[in-house]
Amino acid sequence: MTSHFKLSCFTKLVIRKFCTSPTTKPLRSLKPRSNKAYTKSFIDLKQVKAIGGKGGDGCISFLHLWSNEYAGPDGGDGGNGAHVIFKASHNVKDLRNVLSLIRGTDGDNGRNKDCHGKNADHAIVEVPVGTIIRNRDGLIVGDLSREDLMFMAARGGAGGKGNHFFISDINQSPKICQYGAEGEQFEYVLEVKSMAHIGLIGFPNAGKSTLLRAISRASPKIAPYPFTTLKPQLGMVEYDDYEQIAVADLPGLIPGSHKNKGLGIQFLKHTERCMALIFVVDISLPRPWENISTLQFELTQFNEELGQRPKIVVANKVDLLENDETIEILRKETDLKVIPISAKMGTNITEFLLEIRKIYDKNKDSEE
């Protein structure tokens, strides 16, 4: 006698993962790209003001019963105000939904018949994992490096006591109560430390935005003039084993960026938050290998640790070349792996996606 059963979704996922080929393949998104006129940029820096909720006031009341006119004080205590708490979560990727003014709700006032006011629910604000918190002086006061890690931004005020609390042997009918305490107020600067797994770096008009469009559903601005990307743009690359890699199109770099030229330090800060760096160069330029030397120099001048990050070179715009001589010279002039592609025509895009997956698999454990 045969028994019939249905596999759960989790069982199907495990079977598919371990019974398929060990070589992963990038997937093309079946969902069409948005055709809206505006694009959402990555918000990785925001100044916020946190205000804790006010505590509820205590109550002055005296109980009157049918059989006892002077039953005594019955004023209840006020409820505590809400705390403002930042919580690290993988559910959010940037600070777009974090308000500039975060105010906790107030606690309820106490009432008669010894009814205490309700404590306010805490205002828990989710921020991306890897967010660092600075105070007004620029000092780091919080580092939310793991999921579910919390930071108390502002404490709510304590609730005031009602007159029932002040009963004593000397004073059996107190006519005093406490006001609820005010909540704390602080200003912070939130900064996302880990922005993306892969960062696309290059000179203006190297084709970084076109490449991001070719591998994801992101819609960065594309134009024939420099500095079309003023803020980082993020795109997600999906693979057939359900892994996703975040790729960031970073603003263009120019010589002297470590001295705050061009977008300067604001751009170079983004590179610190990427697991690996991809140098995108325009292979149709006369001497493209000089751009790579400049990029490496600017990164190491800003932060020496960036020189140790995994890096590869993407030679873009191969469709404009008449022969492969320039690519061969580029490979001789640099010790990094060179992948010739054409983001506009889609040439060697699959090879590029497989290469960044190798980098991701090799470095994701150290990143965590």
Secondary structure as UniProt FT lines:
FT   HELIX           9..19
FT   STRAND          45..51
FT   STRAND          62..63
FT   TURN            69..70
FT   STRAND          72..73
FT   STRAND          84..89
FT   TURN            90..91
FT   TURN            96..97
FT   STRAND          101..103
FT   TURN            112..114
FT   STRAND          123..128
FT   TURN            129..130
FT   STRAND          131..134
FT   TURN            136..137
FT   STRAND          140..144
FT   TURN            147..148
FT   STRAND          150..154
FT   HELIX           163..166
FT   STRAND          185..192
FT   STRAND          196..201
FT   TURN            204..205
FT   HELIX           208..215
FT   STRAND          233..239
FT   TURN            240..241
FT   STRAND          244..249
FT   TURN            255..256
FT   HELIX           257..259
FT   TURN            262..263
FT   HELIX           264..271
FT   TURN            272..273
FT   STRAND          274..282
FT   TURN            283..284
FT   HELIX           288..302
FT   HELIX           304..308
FT   STRAND          311..316
FT   HELIX           318..320
FT   HELIX           325..333
FT   STRAND          338..340
FT   TURN            343..346
FT   HELIX           349..367
//
